[in-house]
Protein backbone atom coordinates (compact mmCIF):
# COMPACT_ATOMS: atom_id res chain seq x y z
CA UNK A 1 0.00 0.00 0.00
CA UNK A 2 2.87 2.38 0.69
CA UNK A 3 3.88 2.27 -2.97
CA UNK A 4 0.38 3.11 -4.26
CA UNK A 5 -0.20 6.44 -5.91
CA UNK A 6 -3.14 8.58 -4.78
CA UNK A 7 -4.95 7.60 -7.99
CA UNK A 8 -4.42 3.89 -7.38
CA UNK A 9 -5.57 4.23 -3.79
CA UNK A 10 -8.67 6.16 -4.82
CA UNK A 11 -9.54 3.61 -7.54
CA UNK A 12 -8.89 0.67 -5.21
CA UNK A 13 -11.19 2.09 -2.55
CA UNK A 14 -13.95 2.96 -5.04
CA UNK A 15 -13.67 -0.48 -6.65
CA UNK A 16 -13.96 -2.60 -3.51
CA UNK A 17 -16.67 -5.20 -4.06
CA UNK A 18 -17.84 -5.26 -0.50
CA UNK A 19 -19.42 -2.08 0.80
CA UNK A 20 -18.72 -3.41 4.30
CA UNK A 21 -14.99 -3.16 3.52
CA UNK A 22 -15.44 0.44 2.40
CA UNK A 23 -17.41 1.21 5.54
CA UNK A 24 -14.77 -0.41 7.78
CA UNK A 25 -11.95 1.58 6.16
CA UNK A 26 -13.92 4.81 6.35
CA UNK A 27 -14.85 4.18 9.98
CA UNK A 28 -11.16 3.61 10.79
CA UNK A 29 -10.48 7.03 9.23
CA UNK A 30 -13.23 8.70 11.27
CA UNK A 31 -15.66 9.21 8.40
CA UNK A 32 -18.34 7.49 6.29
CA UNK A 33 -17.85 5.48 3.08
CA UNK A 34 -19.43 7.94 0.62
CA UNK A 35 -17.44 10.80 2.15
CA UNK A 36 -14.23 8.78 2.03
CA UNK A 37 -14.66 8.02 -1.67
CA UNK A 38 -15.34 11.68 -2.45
CA UNK A 39 -12.40 12.84 -0.33
CA UNK A 40 -9.97 10.38 -1.94
CA UNK A 41 -11.02 11.45 -5.45
CA UNK A 42 -10.65 15.11 -4.54
CA UNK A 43 -7.29 14.57 -2.84
CA UNK A 44 -6.12 12.78 -5.97
CA UNK A 45 -7.11 15.81 -8.06
CA UNK A 46 -5.27 18.13 -5.66
CA UNK A 47 -2.21 15.91 -5.81
CA UNK A 48 -2.27 16.04 -9.61
CA UNK A 49 -2.58 19.84 -9.64
CA UNK A 50 0.42 20.10 -7.31
CA UNK A 51 2.48 17.53 -9.23
CA UNK A 52 1.98 19.46 -12.46
CA UNK A 53 2.63 22.86 -10.85
CA UNK A 54 -0.88 24.18 -11.28
CA UNK A 55 -2.12 26.89 -8.98
CA UNK A 56 -4.59 26.00 -6.25
CA UNK A 57 -5.43 29.38 -4.82
CA UNK A 58 -8.79 30.74 -5.95
CA UNK A 59 -9.21 27.84 -8.38
CA UNK A 60 -12.40 25.92 -9.02
CA UNK A 61 -11.32 22.30 -8.72
CA UNK A 62 -13.87 20.77 -11.09
CA UNK A 63 -14.91 18.15 -8.54
CA UNK A 64 -17.18 18.75 -5.57
CA UNK A 65 -16.08 17.35 -2.27
CA UNK A 66 -18.88 15.88 -0.18
CA UNK A 67 -19.46 17.78 3.02
CA UNK A 68 -20.20 15.88 6.20
CA UNK A 69 -23.55 16.47 7.87
CA UNK A 70 -23.01 13.76 10.50
CA UNK A 71 -22.06 14.83 14.02
CA UNK A 72 -19.85 11.71 14.17
CA UNK A 73 -17.44 13.18 11.60
CA UNK A 74 -15.28 16.00 12.88
CA UNK A 75 -16.05 18.92 10.60
CA UNK A 76 -16.54 22.66 10.79
CA UNK A 77 -18.83 23.93 13.49
CA UNK A 78 -20.24 26.73 11.31
CA UNK A 79 -21.39 26.87 7.69
CA UNK A 80 -18.91 28.29 5.21
CA UNK A 81 -20.12 31.65 3.97
CA UNK A 82 -18.58 33.22 0.88
CA UNK A 83 -19.00 36.78 -0.25
CA UNK A 84 -20.23 35.59 -3.65
CA UNK A 85 -23.27 33.28 -3.35
CA UNK A 86 -22.74 32.16 -6.98
CA UNK A 87 -19.53 30.33 -6.05
CA UNK A 88 -19.83 26.66 -5.09
CA UNK A 89 -17.42 26.50 -2.15
CA UNK A 90 -17.41 22.66 -2.35
CA UNK A 91 -15.27 23.01 -5.49
CA UNK A 92 -12.68 25.17 -3.75
CA UNK A 93 -9.57 24.34 -1.72
CA UNK A 94 -10.88 25.21 1.74
CA UNK A 95 -13.22 22.22 2.27
CA UNK A 96 -10.47 19.89 1.00
CA UNK A 97 -8.16 21.23 3.71
CA UNK A 98 -10.92 20.76 6.29
CA UNK A 99 -11.40 17.14 5.10
CA UNK A 100 -7.65 16.57 5.47
CA UNK A 101 -7.81 17.95 9.02
CA UNK A 102 -10.81 15.73 9.75
CA UNK A 103 -8.80 12.64 8.76
CA UNK A 104 -5.80 13.88 10.72
CA UNK A 105 -7.91 13.91 13.90
CA UNK A 106 -7.98 10.11 13.55
CA UNK A 107 -4.59 9.40 11.97
CA UNK A 108 -2.57 11.71 14.19
CA UNK A 109 -4.62 13.12 17.07
CA UNK A 110 -1.67 15.19 18.33
CA UNK A 111 -1.11 16.85 14.96
CA UNK A 112 -1.08 20.63 15.08
CA UNK A 113 -1.39 20.99 11.29
CA UNK A 114 -4.82 22.64 11.45
CA UNK A 115 -3.61 25.13 14.03
CA UNK A 116 -0.38 25.79 12.15
CA UNK A 117 -2.10 26.37 8.81
CA UNK A 118 -4.49 28.84 10.51
CA UNK A 119 -7.36 28.18 8.12
CA UNK A 120 -8.94 24.98 9.39
PyMOL commands that set and color helices and strands:
alter all, ss='L'
color gray80, all
select helices_A, chain A and resi 6-14+19-28+33-51+89-91+93-107+113-117
alter helices_A, ss='H'
color red, helices_A
deselect
rebuild
show_as cartoon
